[in-house]
């Protein structure tokens, strides 16, 4: 009976395959999750309460959801500072709340059935003359 030594190239190839395929799989999976997250629709006002002037069809202010103590109701009057550019204030004034929309998104980090969390609040306002 003739003894043959194992082929060293096939041993290396087997080792690379056994170790490399799982590494490639997990790497591809991570890249896919990042790609999927990047493709999600994210706007500047996500995570904020957005005040929109319905007459001028423009945004007045954004307030982060973490800083909100109370949400205005329809009919309330709110004073908004507007924006400041070149030491001029645009949109500053007293506004009447016309509509409030709450937007919710999926929350997979919450362990319960059908989890959701608020991601944006849209408040439509009209300037009081």
N, C-alpha and C positions, 0 to 999 in steps of 0.2 A: 504494500500500500504506500502510495506516494503522498507526503505531507506538503501542503502549499501554505505559504504565509498569506495572511489576509492582505488584500490590496489596500495600501495606506490612503490612496486617493478616495476610495469608496468609504473608508472609515471617517475621513474628514468630512466628506459630503453628507454622510448620514448624521454626523454630529451637528453640522451647520443646519441641516433641515430640521432636526428635532428641536434645536434651540431657536433657530431663526424664524420659523413659521409662526409660532405664538407671538414672538416679538413684533413681527410684521403685522399680525392681526390686531394686537392692542394699539400699535402706533396708528394704523389706518383708522381704527375705531375712534381714537382721540381726535385725529384730524377731521373725521367726518362730523363729530359732535361740534367741534369749533366752527367748521364750515356751516353747519346747520344753524348754529347760534348767530353767526354773522349775517345770515340771510334773513333772520327775523326782522320784522318791521320795527325799527326803533326810531323815534323822532326826538327832537330836542325837548319837547314838553312831556316826555314819559317820566313818571314819578313826580309830576307837578300838578297844581291846580292852575288851569289856564283861563285867563279872562279875555274874552273876545268881544270887541265892539261890533254889534250887528249892523250899525249904520255905515261905518267905514270899512267893514269887512277886514279888520286887522286885529292882531293881538295887542292887548294893553299891558298885561303883566303875567309873569310866571311865579308861582310860590311853591317851593318844595313841599311835598306831602308831609315830611317830618316836622315842618314848622307850623302846620295848621292846627289851630285850637278849635275852630268852629267853621262849618261850611255854611255859606249864605243860602237863604231860601228865596224862592220866587217872591218878588215884591220888596225885598230888602234893599236898602241903599248902602253902597260901599264907596269909600274914598280910596282911589287908586293913585299911586305916585307916578305911574307911567314910566317912560324911559328917559334917560338923560344922555344927550349927545352934544358935545361942544358947548357945555354949560347951558343948554336949553332943555326944557322939559316938554316932552311930547306925550299927549294922552293923559296928563294929570287932570284929575277932577272927580266929581261926584257922579256915580253911575247907579242905575236901577237894575236889579237882577231880573232877567226875563226867563231864563231857563237854566237848569242845572242837570248835567249828564255825568253819571258815574261809569267809568270804564274799568273792567276787571280782567285780569289775566290768569293763566294757569299758575299754580304754585305747587310743583312736584315735591318741594322740600317739606310740605305739611303732610303728615301721615293721617289722612282721613279720606272719606269718600268725596270725590269731586271737589278738591281744594281749589280755592281762588283767592286772589288778593287784589286790592285796589291798585291800579297802575296809573290812573289819570282821572282828573275831574275837570270837566269843561263847563265854564260858567259864561253864558251869553249875557251881555250887559248893554245898556243904552245910556248914553251921556244925558244927564239932566242939565238943561240950559239954565 
